[in-house]
Amino acid sequence: MKIKWNKNALYEVRRLPTVVKALDGVAERIADRANEQLDETGYFTGSRQGARRPYGRWAASVVTGTGEAMRDDAKNNTLLRELNGSKF
């Protein structure tokens, strides 16, 4: 028996609001915990759907947006530590 994947269906599943909300939630939790280390908000989140090659996976990211956050992450590996401590 051979399975034939419906690539359009996989693309649409990755765009479902519940999937996007779950991924954004993980990124927000990581950014919130990382921001607790700073005096002001310096870690920010973003998400988008990738190109359709072939599936268009949704990606959420946490980035440093200020000099303080960049120094904090460089010195303490804050994003990596928070990612390892996150509960998916």
Residue pairs with C-beta under 8 A, 6 or more apart in sequence:
7 54
7 55
10 55
11 52
11 55
11 56
13 19
14 49
14 55
14 56
14 57
14 58
15 49
15 56
15 58
19 58
20 47
20 58
23 47
23 58
23 59
23 60
24 45
24 47
24 60
26 60
26 86
26 88
27 45
27 46
27 47
27 60
27 61
27 62
28 45
29 86
30 43
30 45
30 62
30 79
30 82
30 83
30 86
31 43
31 44
31 45
31 62
33 82
33 85
33 86
34 43
34 62
34 69
34 72
34 73
34 78
34 79
34 82
35 41
35 42
35 43
37 72
37 76
37 78
38 66
38 68
38 69
38 72
39 68
40 66
40 68
41 65
41 66
42 64
42 65
42 66
42 68
42 69
42 70
42 72
43 62
43 63
43 64
43 65
43 69
43 78
43 79
44 62
44 63
44 65
45 60
45 61
45 62
45 63
46 60
46 61
46 63
47 58
47 59
47 60
47 61
48 58
48 59
49 56
49 57
49 58
49 59
50 56
50 57
50 58
50 59
62 79
62 82
64 70
64 72
64 73
64 79
69 78
72 78
73 79
